[in-house]
Amino acid sequence: MAEKDPDFTVATDWEEVARLVLTSRELDRLEEEELVPAKQVLYQFSARGHDMAQVLLGLHLKDGDAACGYYRSRPLLLALGVPLADALGSGMGRSGGYSGGRDIGVVFNYPNPGGAHALPMCGGVGAQYTPAAGWAQAIKYKAEVLKEEARGNIALVLGGDASCATGGFWSALTIATTQKLPLLFYVEDNGYGISVPSTYQTPGQDIAANLGSFKGLTIFNGDGTDPVEAARLVDSAVTHVRSGQGPALLRLTVPRLEGHSYQDTQTYKSESEIAAEWARDPLPKLKAHCAALQIGEQRWGELAQSVAWDVGQARAEAEARPVLPVEDVANDVFFSGTHAEVGGRAGLSLEGTHEEPRPEGQRINMVTAIRRVLDQELEANPKMAVFGEDVGPKGGVHAVTLGLQEKYGHGRVFDTSLNEEGIVGRAVGMALAGLLPVPEIQFRKYAEPATEQINDAGTMRWRTANRFAPPMVLRVPGGFFKCGDPWHSQTNEVQFVHNPGWKVAVPSNAEDAVGLLRMALRSHDPVLFFEHRAMLDDSWARRPWPGEGYVLPFGRAKKTREGDKITIVTWGAMVPRCEAAAEGVSADVIDLRTLQPWDREMVLKSVSRTRRCLIVHEDLRTAGFGAEIAAVVADEAFLDLDAPVARVTMPDIPSPHHPALLEAAVPSVARIRAEIDRLVGF
């Protein structure tokens, strides 16, 4: 536990602190008394009580730092210099500002060239922690791997006491302490998570005390309503992290002077408890402290008057902003030619690549093909890092990364703690900091704990109106292999397709794996790269090396067999089964290769000629991606069809373990052939 120094003084611009706190209060007042009742603002979260400490903290940040906050973090953004019209206009859902009206106004972001960025905040409690750890890891990476001059930068993450119960908090804590990252955790402890008291969140109601013996973490703990104590603790915590001594946790107790949100009437608190909280309001304490520094009543009044005028002007500007044109609401889901202001740009260019394979040498398996691409891109791109569980000395449980750590070092190819939220969340922060993260989720089913981070990463470009983007390549092995089971053999690719902003690749062979992986690594969007376990060393999937610069554009399917009686659409491990099932039949067999985007044009053109369509996939039948293909064919090629659109899939069950049971569940050659015969003879 960090001890107090009674002689410590902080050089603080208290007049600026007062101006910013008064500004935060005036914004809250305006929203609560005028804009919310008028339904100009639909979501409102008061920062009263939290404001002074946040302002003190924000004024300590500098260029190269980043802060990741949550819905009560507007005072921090004011300290970073966010325009008042953005702060108000975003709450009104107007064009410009944080998201152009796409996202809730309290879900902040702020690209801040020359100052500290406010990273995109998330609507989920606790989701802010691991991206902040990723930014901190990028600071260390740039110093140790890229040999950039160390500038003492830090990452800051804010959260209420309730968020300390989330997996994101504990994951980031593990990452920061084991890696000795420059990350400052700031816990604003107001004693409540909406209506739930902190007795349900933290034993003893003091997370700082509970973490006092946590190795590698320095604790700063005190009163966030006392100007002198709060300033001293903030300065000490920031100085500690900035000086390279490792992560720190700053816990300041503050009152939440209003409800969780505007709609929250706080009926769960007694009158005496509410009165006690108002008695701890930091604003009168700040005013008294300023008076002692000769910022007296007159100057305080001038500041308040000036702030009211500034906020009034900002309101007029915000109200004059239009609503985003409805035809623009689908823009910025994917990169469309204009880079985000923050994040990405770390992938190599496509200069010197080729889209036609140039086969050379003997056939290689998919494991070798993927490893070789990773090796080449690591060698050519120092901003690229590969990480995940067991990817280091072991080389991955599927041997894909074997030897890469030995060649490129622990800084660029490294193991992680067993926490998928932490793996993907830190990748988000690293991507925002300008690196190219290539995280691995060990098996498809293990991605479930990371679904919030996956969704947040995919929606980031859209919900920040192209201000931030976290391009990465998330490698995920899955599917059956010799046997199956409910935990390692899931495919469920459709879940990733259903996450806006993610591209999804599902190569069936080594050649396609090379082209798609290299394209993904040079893309500007998050990419889910699905490596089917059954195909990693399958003899059918082996292909000659397609050339050093081979890239395969997403959305370009391939006909592996051509005919005119039926169109068979498939991907992944089902491609060789469909080929075998179509033996002796005049059939188009189409390997989609990517599901987001998918080659609708090739499928529809083929169906218009063959007049029949069969879709085969390993995933479950209900709501599998085949249902989407079937719907598009029915919508756009109905009059061309001579038979119903059909599907052969897994039944709606988990993957069974015993090989006999597995083979009965996975689409077999015999089952596919039977459906081909039925449709051709329809």
PELIN-V274399 format. One record per pair of residues at least 12 apart in sequence whose ideal C-beta (glycine too) atoms are under 6 Angstrom apart, sorted by the first residue. I is the first residue (numbers start at 1). GAP is how many residues later the second one is. Records with the same first field share a line. If there is no record, write none. Layout:
I->GAP ; GAP
This chain:
1->211 ; 218
2->216 ; 217 ; 218
8->224
10->221 ; 222 ; 225
12->219
14->276 ; 279
15->280
17->38
18->272 ; 285
19->284
20->35 ; 58 ; 59
21->30 ; 31 ; 34
22->281 ; 282 ; 285
23->55 ; 284
24->23 ; 27 ; 51 ; 54
26->281 ; 282 ; 285
28->18 ; 20
31->13
36->226
40->52
41->50 ; 51
43->61 ; 63
44->218
45->26 ; 27 ; 61 ; 216
46->212
47->25 ; 27 ; 28
48->209 ; 210
49->205 ; 206 ; 207 ; 208
50->22 ; 138 ; 204
51->24
52->230 ; 234
53->171 ; 177 ; 199
54->21 ; 22
55->20 ; 24
56->174 ; 175 ; 178
57->177
58->18 ; 21 ; 22
59->20
60->178
61->55
63->51 ; 52
64->87 ; 89
65->51 ; 88 ; 89
66->51 ; 53 ; 69 ; 89
67->49 ; 51 ; 89
68->51 ; 60 ; 63 ; 64 ; 89
69->52 ; 89
70->51 ; 58
71->35
73->85
77->31 ; 33 ; 41
80->32 ; 35 ; 36 ; 38
82->28
84->230
85->229 ; 232 ; 233
88->226 ; 227 ; 230
89->229 ; 232
90->15
91->14
92->226
94->227
95->226 ; 227 ; 229
96->225
99->364 ; 365 ; 366
100->224 ; 365
101->222 ; 223
102->361
103->360
107->14 ; 16
108->13
109->355 ; 358 ; 359
111->230 ; 231 ; 356
117->225
119->313
120->340 ; 344 ; 348
122->334
124->328
125->38
126->37 ; 40 ; 42 ; 43
127->41 ; 325 ; 329
128->29
129->28 ; 39 ; 40 ; 43
130->38 ; 41 ; 42 ; 291 ; 292 ; 295 ; 296
131->294 ; 297 ; 298
132->23 ; 25
133->39 ; 42 ; 43 ; 50 ; 293
134->292 ; 294 ; 295 ; 296
135->20 ; 294 ; 298
136->19 ; 45 ; 46 ; 47
137->44 ; 289 ; 293
138->292 ; 295 ; 297
139->14 ; 43
144->267
145->266
146->236
152->90
154->28 ; 30 ; 87 ; 88
155->28
156->28
157->28
158->28
159->28
160->28
161->26 ; 28 ; 37 ; 40
162->31 ; 39
164->38 ; 43
165->36
167->254
168->253
171->248 ; 250 ; 251
174->243
175->247
176->71
177->39 ; 40 ; 70
180->66
181->66
182->59
183->64
184->53 ; 57 ; 64
185->64
186->64
187->20 ; 64
188->66
189->62 ; 64
190->64 ; 66
194->66
195->73
208->13 ; 43
216->30
217->30 ; 32
218->22 ; 30
219->30
220->13 ; 16 ; 17 ; 30
221->30
223->30
224->28 ; 29 ; 30
225->55 ; 57 ; 60
227->58 ; 59 ; 62
237->13
255->22 ; 25
332->129 ; 130 ; 134
333->129 ; 167 ; 168
334->191
335->189 ; 190
340->126 ; 128 ; 129
341->126
342->90 ; 126
343->88 ; 89 ; 125 ; 126 ; 127
344->125 ; 127 ; 180
346->37 ; 88 ; 89 ; 90
347->89 ; 174 ; 175
348->33 ; 174
350->172
352->197
353->196 ; 198
354->195
357->154 ; 189 ; 193
358->189
359->185
360->184 ; 185
361->183 ; 184
363->179 ; 180 ; 181
364->146
365->172 ; 177
366->144 ; 147 ; 169 ; 170 ; 175
367->32 ; 33 ; 169
369->141 ; 144 ; 145
370->30 ; 143
371->29
373->141 ; 144 ; 145
377->144
378->30
383->52 ; 53
384->52
385->27 ; 52
386->27 ; 52
387->27 ; 29 ; 52
388->28 ; 35 ; 51 ; 52
389->27 ; 29 ; 53
391->49
392->13 ; 22 ; 23
397->45
398->79 ; 138
420->21 ; 26 ; 29 ; 30
421->28 ; 29 ; 32
423->16
424->15 ; 26 ; 29 ; 30
425->28
427->12 ; 45
428->29 ; 42
431->39 ; 40 ; 41
432->38
437->35
438->35
439->35
440->35
441->35
443->45
444->32 ; 34 ; 46
445->42 ; 45
447->29
454->45
455->44
457->13 ; 69
458->41 ; 42 ; 43 ; 44 ; 68
459->41 ; 42
471->53 ; 54
472->54
473->47 ; 48 ; 54 ; 56
474->54
475->54
476->54
477->54 ; 56
478->12 ; 13
479->12 ; 53 ; 54 ; 55 ; 94
480->54 ; 182 ; 186
481->52 ; 53
483->174 ; 176 ; 179
484->171 ; 172 ; 173 ; 178
485->172
486->168
489->166
491->127 ; 128
492->127
493->37 ; 102
494->130 ; 131
496->32
497->98 ; 99
502->24 ; 26
503->22 ; 24 ; 51 ; 93
504->24 ; 91 ; 92
505->24 ; 89
506->24 ; 65 ; 66 ; 89
508->64 ; 67 ; 83
509->32 ; 34
510->31 ; 32 ; 33
511->32 ; 35
512->81
514->32 ; 36
515->35 ; 36 ; 37
516->36
518->33
519->32 ; 33
532->40 ; 41
534->39
535->38
540->36
554->40 ; 43
555->39 ; 42 ; 44
557->33 ; 35 ; 36 ; 42 ; 45
558->33
559->29 ; 31
560->19 ; 29 ; 31
561->18 ; 21 ; 28
562->26
563->23 ; 24 ; 25
564->22 ; 46
565->21 ; 22 ; 45 ; 115
566->21 ; 44 ; 46 ; 113 ; 114
567->21 ; 39 ; 40 ; 43 ; 46
568->19 ; 21 ; 46
569->21 ; 34 ; 46 ; 60
570->46
571->21
574->42 ; 44
575->16
577->92
578->38 ; 94
580->89
581->88 ; 91 ; 92
585->91
588->18 ; 22
595->30
604->32 ; 33
607->26 ; 30
608->29 ; 32
611->29 ; 30 ; 31
612->31 ; 67
613->20 ; 32
614->32 ; 61 ; 65
615->14 ; 32
616->32 ; 51 ; 56
617->32
618->32
620->30 ; 32
621->28 ; 31
622->30
624->25
626->21
630->15
633->12
643->36 ; 39
646->29 ; 33
648->19 ; 23 ; 24 ; 27
650->15
